[in-house]
Amino acid sequence: MRESGAMYKMMYPSWNDISVYISEYWSVIIATVVFASVTGVTIYYTVNQLNKNISLSLMKAIRARARKYKKLKDKVPSSSHIWRKELGSRSKGLKCCVCLKSVSSPQYMGGVIHQCDICGATAHPSCSGNAHKDCKCVSMVGFEHVIHQWAVQWIDTSDRSEEDSFCCYCDESCNGAFLAGSPIWYCMWCQRLVHVDCHSNLSKETGDICDLGPLKRLILSPLCVKELHWTGAAGLISSITHGANELASNVRERIRSRGKKYRKGTISVDSDSSGTIDPTSDIEGDSQETDNAAKRREDHANGELPEVHESSESENDKQLMTENTTSIPNGQHEDSHVHNNQKCEIVDVPSDSRPLLVFINKRSGAQCGDSLRQRLQILLNPIQVFELGKQQGPEVGLTLFRKVPHFRVLVCGGDGTVAWVLDAIEKQKFEAPPPVAILPAGTGNDLARVLSWGGGLSIVEKQGGLFSVLKDVEHAAVTVLDRWKITIKDNQGKLMSQPKYMNNYFGVGCDAKVALDIHNLREENPERFYSQFMNKVLYAKEGAKNMMDNTFDYFPWDVKLEIDGSKINIPQDSEGILVANIRSYMGGVDLWKNEDDVSDNFHPQSMHDKMLEVVSFTGMLHLGRLQVGLSRAQRLAQGHHIKIEIKTKMPIQVDGEPWSQDPCTIVVSHHCQAFMLKRVSEEPIGHAASIMADVLENAENNGIITASQKRTLLHEIASRLLKCASSMLKQMRFLIMAAIRWVVLAYIVVIGCATIARGDEQPLSRIAIERARVAAVDSASVKAQPTVLGLKFQYANFNNADYNRSGKGLLRLQLINQREDFSFALFSGGLSAPKLIAVSNKVSFQNPKAPVYPRIKEAIPFVEWGHKGGNQMLSPAGTLTFSRNSMCGSPARTVGWRDPGYIHTSFLKELWPDSLYNYRLGHRLLDGTHIWSKSYSFRASPYPGQDSVQRVVIFGDMGKAEIDGSDEYGNYEQASLYTTNQLIKELDSIDMVIHIGDLSYANGYLSQWDQFTAQIEPIASTVPYMIGSGNHERDWPGSGSFYGHNDSGGECGVPTQTMFYVPAENRAKLWYSTDYGMFRFCIADTEQDWRPGTEQYKFIEQCLSSVDRSKQPWLIFLAHRVLGYSSASWYEIMMGSYGEPMGRDGLEELWQKYKVDLAVFGHIHSYERTCPIYQNRCVQDGSNHYTGQFNATTHVIVGGGGAMLSPFRATVPYWSFFRDYDFGFSKLTALNHSTLLFEYKKSRDGKVYDHFTISRDYRDIMACSIDNCPRTTLAIQMALTQSMDVYDLISGLAEFQSHTNFDSNLKRRSMIRLWVVVTWLVVCVAAAAHPGEQPLSRIAVERMVLAVNESAHVRASPLVLGLKGETNEWVEVEFFNPNPSNTDWVGVFSPADFSSAICEAYGVPQYYPMLCTAPIKYQYANFNNNGYSKSGKGKLKLQLINQREDFSFALFSGGLKNPKLVAVSNKIAFANPKAPVYPRLAQGKSWNEMTVTWTSGYDFKEAVPFVEWGAKGGQRVLSPAGTLTFDRNSMCGAPARTVGWRHPGYIHTSYLKELWPDSLLGHRLPNGTHIWSKSYSFKASPYPGQDSVQRVVIFGDMGKAEADGSNEFNDFQPGSLNTTYQIIRDLKNIDMVVHIGDICYANGYLSQWDQFTAQIEPIASTVPYMIGMGNHERDWPGTGSFYGNLDSGGECGVPAQTVFYTPAENRAKLWYVTDYGMFRFCIANTEEDWRPGTEQYKFIEQCLSSVDRQKQPWLIFLAHRVLGYSSCTFYEEEGTFEEPMGREALQELWQKYKVDLAFYGHVHNYERTCPVYQSQCVVNASDHYNGPFKATTHVVVGGGGASLSEFTTSKIKWSHYTDFDFGFVKLTAFNHSSMLFEYKKSRDGNVYDHFTISRDYRDILACSVDNCPRTTLAT
């Protein structure tokens, strides 16, 4: 014991022991920690130094190799560094570019170093003279291509993202590796990186040709910079840099195109091309120069600094910088000076280039000009960047760029700098002034904020840095800005100063004083203004100082305001006024607030409406409150012309530039409008403006319009597009629409034919084939290789810039296997007059016919397929083709024709849901050999309703494109490849693709179909690729298309319907429905008539109405043309509408009625989403999340798949929620049955730009909304009718009070009416609740409290159940309570943990402590324990069934109403709780199909469910099963959603098809590999009309009961077990069972469904068990049920339609027909409206009328509620003896179609009538009927088990037999002429009523009452 204690103490020491140990050895511990830390630091330092030394050694080795292998020709021109002096302390971490040592050594930290002003390279002062001439070369005139200028990245590149830091050749990371690695070069132009070791291979493959990278449109190519003459030591760079005041520099590159993308984008040239360079010579920097047209002069040594001066510490910054040496001679004009000193010019700028001219003001805001200049020099050509200063304005740059077409301007500065540049642009008098963008580097940056460029550099950096800004500049939209002229005159009217120009605002008073104080402070202490934040702090400080200042107390009297000739009174508390042009002031304050609902009759503010807004301030405190959003300025006026008279000296500021102004008169008038650039990353309107501006510039380049015309159109388009965003246009809608139409029509007229010609045509149609002639030249040649390969055109000069001079060229074209050989022809004369010059050799694929071998005579096509890794099987394929004569016109029938080959289709059937399959395409030749394609794989579709994540991509109008650049696809289907490639990238997260029309845009050139199918092969070979029909596939005059256009090019739909399979009934009419898991897609064909009354309209209604929304909650409508809503300008101009004419007129009611979630369209090449809309109004506001019940359909346009974009109309309709003028696609993700995610992604980057979710339960789908509410329910009609009767009685008794005031009498009448209605409803609910009460509902779960007694106990045994595979077993529960009472009870809980701690939240109040759920059963403790009340001891024997969870038993005191938890037992469980149990057979939708449904604990992700079955003793087959379940949210209310909830498990259904009639088969149910149920057997159904004995049992309202006596079942469903046992005893003589409603009476306690299926398992596993819907399964208020009662306990039909299979078209509407031999059963659903005109009434008539009575003479109608006749007491009380309005609607159908028997439940007894019609016995009741049919016999069989219903005591003439007992009916068809009817009691199985019918077929045809044919003419 001592040893064990010591051992324990050693292993688990106490805290005191630990403390003693630490106190003794603390010094040793500290020493150890210090030693370990020092050692770690030393090792880290040593490794770091070793790494640096290795890097240094590698760099020196590279330099040595460069000297050895340098090339002397084809090099980039040398360019000297332009050194400027820099503080050593600012160069930490940089190395000298000469000696490669650190320039931040201690000896340089306090001194200076040299840094290049262009590329950022650094050098020691002693080394700079030896630096290599490897700076950025701005001019490469004379070169054929821009050459990569590889160099070492000397400056920090830490801001390069990790994903872009890869070698452009090998794709490996270029980040620093441990112990170094290959050195890195970067290109100074495109910013790409390459390993030095990879460069030689890259150079061989690409020739080192540089494409200038992703910013190539903004970069001024060095090929376009021509030097004029030289001055200074450093040539061009030096002169420009210092003459123009330090030419710019560039930055940290944010993106790098990774290697694969780069190699695809570069141009491959021969290794001996003149464009090749040796980058090693760049590093080596030897003195050799290239001989090119722009050869540099070297007047001085490279290292000398003749023009660099060390400046003193300036006022604005303390770093050393180059001084400005340029000055303007006195008397010389500034422009002429600039022109005379220009050292270069810009020539031959490409037409698609948009060079950027950058101006930087380093004194603005935070004074970051030097940093911006150096960063920008790396991204752009240094010649593009100019720094502004006192001696240097924007004129230098503008003069240099004057002849550059379409250049743009970027101003890096504040609002004052922008004004400076705009003034300079105006002075240049450009014919088409360049638009200006802003990089906000000032303090307030108000104009930049308005134009969406941000409020400061810090925001810019967070949004992606300078690279992102430059990309946004490239894609920015052109807008206009009003500029205002401010004239200041004295009292005599003389000018006091030169006019000033305002862009933003003009202030007088208190705000101007703060600006003036800050200005003075800046002049005195410039060093204090070093950041934007500090500037704002100083502004706030100065403002606070002036709060108590009373300088402006008399402001309203010192200033007079006049606007448009009217005097405006300035409020007496005002201390300043502001005249505003834009919506931003003081760094983002909106003074005018357009969005506020202010009724002051002012228009919204706009910067381009030629109108100014005037507001007033009440002082500095008011300004402060404005800044933080606690107040608003007071609006004074709006006007075009403003006059301000100042009577005393007053501070004034214009755009933030203040001064003190003497008394004067200030006049503000409109001056002009300037072009600005607005960032449009999130604005659809802006995108439209951007694209249209680009189109106009292209039109100018092509000579279609002049520069002045472009300027006019650009001005109009920009202003109109942006005006539509202003709310002021709501009152001017008509005028604006007219203006927009004028602009767009002008645009069409001016650009007109050129744009239209390229807009919607096939590129190949541009070739005038009919004009081609031969002009062969012997010396011309065309050669193609290889001659054996794995229909298009291209211009000869494509990527052959020297072709026009040399006549030589090389094209790389991609060909696909199109079953024939190829040749290439060279033409002159362009496309319109082609002349054949030469023809090439032929090339072909090695096997042109593979894998689609032609003709059945040559080869047999098939597919080999099977499970991945499993056995493969062969499926044959059908073959189709079409001929030239199938085409409808030209060009498809003439020059566009090409043999389409042979199209094969194979059908792979009986797939396992969600399983992965492999397949390959094969052809067996006549000689027995096989030709194979490559292998593919696909995943089988989920079964309808499967609860798994399902993702579907939808788009339209994609087209095809050529990856090799041929066919000029960029002008037509610009983004087709983007969309395709993006889908391929995301293919792992896509399950299906739907392309809704305008597929390939072949337009009659049939070769393009092969191109298209090849392009989509990676997608279509992996996931289902479903299509819709578009105008470019179908339309052709006279071919039957709804539109008689020529859009299809003569194809008239034939290629589409042949090359793609769709599950349409008629593929020539391409409308169809397709189900995918939880989705139902109804795809319409807009090229066929869809209007009401047409065939397609009927299809659409059938598709929408037949979906089972409990399984497939997401209902989607798709069509090509916009049958819904679109704000595209096309519909506005051509149609004058918001969609296809007559489009939604016929369909909108269907979408609303059947609650279509989304309607998706193409045709319009853009993206748009509406609000949920119905009849032109938003039923619900647009949102990113919709929840709750359906309100209306959301319409989506997704036609931006790839074809040329379609502009929107200028005005945005109120229903248009999101628009995007870009290419993209939508993606639907069904997360489960209650959540759907919609995403719109752009094709160019795959990012989500619009999204929303729908969260909706099944009860929400059934709920009532606009125009889809069911008619007034019967219950409400009855309530109102009876209320009126009682009301009339009461009001009649009160008539004697004639002298009562009329008003009070009216109030009294209303109160009486209300009281009667409420009282009646309460009484009805109370009365209805009793007969259908669920025993578990008696337990007051919410009142449960803890009363645990430690001496009490509950013990259950055995611990493990079902060891031999049993699904039910008896359990003994022993318990003891020291304080017993006769109200104690024991509850059975499953799952065993039932405390409130593990409760799921379900939206109801929780009382602690509380039960999660009610028990699954209970029994009183004294049951069979007579002495319990004294001893407190007892035992219960309870039967448990496998319910997928463990069990526990709890003892309660306090009775059911006040339960107190005393003790809880141990847990027990079945050996396999998840095992498959309780199979249920049901008839399928055809007579030879049987379905098996069962329950398990395995979802489809855990195990694959199937049935093993076959003829007894024969071969077994496997049939897969679908899986369904539902969750708590599917329930409609309590208790099903609260204490009654229990997970239902997973319900599997398998379809056993093509059964032999009357055969005996066996089946067993596995889940997974080794989990099996026991074996069962059943007999297949007889075929319709089979002449054999057929026996069917019918009953209703049985419920379930407990064999162990629990739940007090005798009080509720006393006959349930008797009925069940009696049927089991007679099972060998029963072929089918029909249970017509009120099945298990779970009433919201879901555990009871398991109890019920376990109870009927012996029956339902042997014969088909068919059900009908009853009120206790379906009824719940507000869920669409015909009766608004609470009978279902919140289940609202979901468990019934899930747990049991029925062959209904829509299981949510549980009416259906089933045939069994000679029987036809028409089963109605009385919980849905059945009256004439309803959907169910049509079904009933169709079911009755369609039966062949020669085969099936016995026609039976069944329903739950009594739609016929019953003498029950509660029907008597209603005075109807039937369900109100029941038989009135249906008895004519029963009589017309000669229904033999009508069965009902609901009334819990048995009753049979005479053959009765219209309440009259047509023939007396009998025990035998023969001869012709007379009338229908009605039978009530609701005595299946639930508490019995009383009969009336009155004598009813049509009631023949009644029985107040439990029982069921059995029908036996002996043959076609004899049937036996028997009523048996459940307690003994004896027959108590019976009759027979004997009838021949001629008797059925005979005439009787109201079913005789009309009198014929002959008669």
Salt bridges, closest charged atoms under 4 A:
GLU86 OE1 - ARG84 NH1 3.25
GLU86 OE2 - ARG90 NE 3.98
ASP117 OD1 - ARG84 NE 2.81
ASP117 OD1 - ARG373 NH1 2.59
ASP134 OD1 - HIS81 NE2 2.74
GLU144 OE2 - HIS145 NE2 3.70
ASP159 OD2 - ARG252 NE 3.67
ASP208 OD2 - HIS199 NE2 2.95
ASP211 OD1 - ARG192 NH1 2.78
GLU246 OE1 - ARG373 NH2 2.85
GLU253 OE2 - ARG256 NH1 3.82
GLU284 OE2 - ARG67 NE 2.96
ASP286 OD1 - LYS75 NZ 3.67
ASP291 OD1 - LYS295 NZ 3.81
GLU298 OE1 - LYS133 NZ 1.37
ASP299 OD1 - ARG297 NH2 3.09
GLU304 OE1 - HIS300 ND1 3.52
GLU310 OE1 - LYS85 NZ 3.73
ASP370 OD1 - LYS362 NZ 3.99
ASP370 OD1 - ARG373 NH2 2.93
GLU387 OE2 - LYS362 NZ 3.68
GLU387 OE1 - ARG373 NE 2.83
ASP423 OD1 - ARG483 NH2 2.65
GLU426 OE1 - ARG483 NH1 3.09
GLU426 OE2 - HIS671 NE2 2.45
GLU461 OE1 - ARG254 NH2 3.52
GLU461 OE2 - ARG375 NH1 2.55
ASP472 OD2 - ARG679 NH2 2.52
GLU474 OE2 - ARG217 NH1 3.94
GLU474 OE1 - LYS471 NZ 3.33
ASP482 OD1 - HIS670 NE2 3.17
ASP517 OD2 - LYS513 NZ 3.27
GLU542 OE2 - LYS545 NZ 3.51
ASP549 OD2 - LYS513 NZ 3.77
ASP590 OD2 - ARG583 NH2 2.56
GLU595 OE1 - ARG583 NH2 3.01
ASP596 OD2 - ARG632 NH1 2.68
ASP600 OD2 - ARG635 NH1 3.22
GLU683 OE2 - LYS678 NZ 3.47
ASP694 OD1 - ARG217 NH2 3.35
ASP694 OD1 - ARG354 NH2 3.20
GLU697 OE1 - ARG354 NE 2.50
GLU700 OE1 - HIS406 ND1 3.59
GLU700 OE1 - LYS710 NZ 3.32
GLU716 OE1 - ARG720 NE 3.35
ASP760 OD2 - HIS1032 NE2 3.11
GLU761 OE2 - ARG766 NE 3.10
ASP802 OD2 - ARG805 NH2 2.32
GLU858 OE1 - LYS849 NZ 3.20
GLU864 OE1 - ARG920 NE 2.83
ASP947 OD1 - HIS1233 ND1 3.78
ASP957 OD1 - HIS1120 ND1 3.97
ASP957 OD2 - HIS1165 NE2 3.12
GLU962 OE1 - LYS792 NZ 2.57
GLU962 OE2 - LYS960 NZ 2.88
ASP964 OD2 - LYS792 NZ 2.95
ASP967 OD2 - LYS960 NZ 3.84
GLU968 OE1 - ARG766 NH1 2.84
GLU986 OE1 - LYS1227 NZ 3.98
GLU986 OE1 - LYS1241 NZ 2.96
ASP991 OD1 - ARG951 NH2 3.12
ASP998 OD2 - HIS1120 NE2 3.34
ASP1010 OD2 - ARG819 NH2 2.88
ASP1010 OD2 - ARG898 NH1 3.92
ASP1035 OD2 - ARG1121 NH2 2.81
ASP1047 OD2 - HIS1045 ND1 3.96
ASP1075 OD1 - ARG1080 NE 2.36
GLU1087 OE2 - ARG1121 NE 3.16
ASP1089 OD2 - ARG1091 NH2 2.93
GLU1095 OE1 - LYS1069 NZ 2.89
GLU1101 OE2 - LYS1153 NZ 3.96
GLU1140 OE2 - ARG1121 NH1 3.30
ASP1157 OD2 - ARG1109 NH2 3.16
ASP1157 OD1 - ARG1256 NH1 2.23
ASP1220 OD1 - HIS687 NE2 3.99
ASP1220 OD1 - LYS1242 NZ 3.37
ASP1222 OD2 - LYS1242 NZ 3.36
ASP1222 OD2 - ARG1244 NE 3.01
ASP1245 OD2 - ARG1244 NH1 3.73
ASP1250 OD2 - ARG1169 NE 2.84
ASP1257 OD2 - ARG1259 NE 3.89
ASP1257 OD2 - ARG1537 NH2 2.77
GLU1333 OE1 - ARG1338 NE 3.70
GLU1374 OE2 - HIS1353 NE2 3.00
GLU1374 OE1 - ARG1355 NH1 3.27
ASP1393 OD1 - LYS1467 NZ 3.20
GLU1400 OE1 - ARG1528 NE 3.72
GLU1502 OE1 - LYS1474 NZ 2.77
GLU1508 OE1 - ARG1564 NE 2.85
ASP1587 OD2 - HIS1872 ND1 3.80
ASP1597 OD1 - HIS1760 ND1 3.91
ASP1597 OD2 - HIS1804 NE2 3.13
GLU1602 OE1 - LYS1417 NZ 2.76
GLU1602 OE2 - LYS1600 NZ 2.82
ASP1604 OD2 - LYS1417 NZ 2.85
GLU1608 OE1 - ARG1338 NH1 3.11
ASP1626 OD2 - LYS1866 NZ 3.14
ASP1626 OD2 - LYS1880 NZ 3.52
ASP1631 OD1 - ARG1591 NH2 3.26
ASP1638 OD2 - HIS1760 NE2 3.33
ASP1650 OD2 - ARG1444 NH2 2.76
ASP1650 OD2 - ARG1542 NH1 3.78
ASP1675 OD2 - ARG1761 NH2 2.92
ASP1715 OD1 - ARG1720 NE 2.44
GLU1727 OE2 - ARG1761 NE 3.16
GLU1728 OE2 - ARG1674 NE 3.79
ASP1729 OD1 - ARG1731 NE 2.97
GLU1735 OE1 - LYS1709 NZ 2.96
GLU1778 OE1 - ARG1783 NH1 3.65
GLU1779 OE2 - ARG1761 NH1 3.32
ASP1796 OD2 - ARG1749 NH2 3.20
ASP1796 OD1 - ARG1895 NH1 2.34
ASP1823 OD1 - ARG1808 NH2 3.60
ASP1859 OD1 - LYS1881 NZ 3.29
ASP1861 OD2 - LYS1881 NZ 3.41
ASP1861 OD2 - ARG1883 NE 2.88
ASP1884 OD2 - ARG1883 NH1 3.84
ASP1889 OD2 - ARG1808 NE 2.87
ASP1896 OD2 - ARG1898 NE 3.86
